[in-house]
Every structure is written in C-alpha cells, then in structure tokens.
Amino acid sequence: MISTSQRSSQLQPAVQEPSIPLINPRMLRFKHIVIALLLSVVFFLLFCFIALHAYIAWVLTNPTVAPLYSNPMQAKGMAYEEVSFPAKDGSRMVQGWYIPADQSRKTIIFSHGYGANREESWIPMYDLAHYAHSLNFNVVMFDYGFASQNSKAVATGGKAESQQLLGAIQLAKQRGSSEIIVWGFSMGAGTALQAGLQTKDVDAMILDSTFLLEPDTLYHNIHNQIDLPRHPSLEILELLFPVLNGTSLHQIPYQEVKKENYPFPIMFASVWIVKNGLHELIFREHPREYLRRGSTFLSSVQELENKKTIANAK
C-alpha cells in the first residue's frame, strides 16, 4: 500500500534548476583581441595625427635657407663692410653687410622674409640696395638667426628676430645715422612692426607683403599646403611651438601691432594694392611703379625730417 505523501511526490514534476549559459572562452578571447586592435588603431592614428603636426611645427621653426651666393661688390659694384653686431637683448651675434654712402647720415635697413637670407633673390634685394644707395642712403643687409650661415637658430615668428632688427638699428645709430628707414618684406615686415613697438629710433618703414604670425594667418598658410581641420590643429601647434622654439603664439604681439598708432610714417602694401600681385614679387612685376612710389615716400620722409630739424633749431 502506497502512502499519500509518496503518491504526491510521484505526481509532482521535478523542479529543474535554471541553467547558466556558459561563455565560450574562445569567443571572449576574440572580443578582447578585437577591442585591443581597435584601440591600437585609434592610438596609432592619434599618434600619426600629432606626429604630423610635430613635423609641421619643426619645419616651420627650422626653415631651409639657401647659402649666400654673392655680395654687394660682386652683384652691384658697391663697396661694403662685413659687420657683426649683437641683438638688442644680447641673445646672439648677427652677421651682415654695411654699405656706406658718401658722408650720409641716412640709413635703410633691409629686413628679409621667412625662409630667405639677406640676399632674398626673388625680390631682388641687391637691386633695391643699389637703388637705396643711389639715393645716398647707407644700407644695412643682415641675416636673421634662422638664416645664419654659421650659427643657425630657430625661427620664432618675430619674437627673437625683432631683437636682432633692433640690434641693426643700434648699429646704424652707432655709425652716425640720424634718419633710419626699415624696409621689410613678408615676415620681415611683420618683424619690423614688432620692433617698432620697442624703439623710438625708426623714422619710417616701407613694408612689402606684410606677414604677421597669428593663429588666422598660421592656419591659412598651413591649409594652403595640407587640408587639416582648424581645430584641434591650432591647439596642437600652439602646444608644440614652445617646445621647439621657446615661443608661444601668445608671445607674438599681433594684437598690439594691429592696434598701435605708430609715430612714424609707414608705406604699407595696403596703400598700394596690386591686382593679382604675388607675395613679395611686386617689385619684380612692377619695378618702375614700385621705385616711383618708394622714391615719393622717401622724399616725403625727408621733408618731414627737414621740418623737424628746423623746428628743433628754433
């Protein structure tokens, strides 16, 4: 005879424990490998992106500059002196040429552009030096540190270069000049404006194809060569520049330059806008008009200096 409890246990189905699905170790390992590969690709692309910007920053701070091929005597029959003078802040010695004019107290200092030296053949600089000398100006031609023939330095967008230009201005003063004109080209013109914030010894400037290094112009020039996004490219470059040349973009006084009311006359490229004119090639393309305008400007500066002299004598 079967008891009631035994019969109930036989009639009720057995309760099954819920099954726990087992993870295939091979599938788990595969997922880990895929994630690791994806992360590796992301980090590799990020590294390449930053490395590209590091290369761009290095190229910009270390421009390739041709050696000197001639000198004022060989090029234009102008007697000259080899000169070496300190940058105003004493950071380095600067090499150049001093071309004296007969008993002249007027000097034109040429401020060459980025990636060039004192010859800057595409302008061409010797022709302008000969022109200035024919107007009885002493002439100073020199190399910025990034164009030095024997002690090359990095380019700093005008921060260090402005000190070197101020050294050239001091040289002209030491040689007896009472009238000093700075004639700048491209970044050399932007450097002249930076130097103009720090001196009262400049009487006038002629600025051709002025280039002032600021975020907008930096990105514009890079974008012309390679299609990079504005952000974060600018931020990355701003972090890299101080490492490579010790200069942050914020140390270049581009805002002050644009706001400054300079106390001397300036002949800007904006005063004479040449349709379809190429950067730094205005003189080569329009030599007669270029010299005519330059001569008129220099004559007006001379008249202003004569008036100052008469006023001071009274």
Summary of the structure (lengths in Angstrom):
residues: 314
radius of gyration: 33.2
end to end distance: 146.5
largest distance: 146.5
contacts: 903
relative contact order: 0.11
helix: 50%
strand: 12%
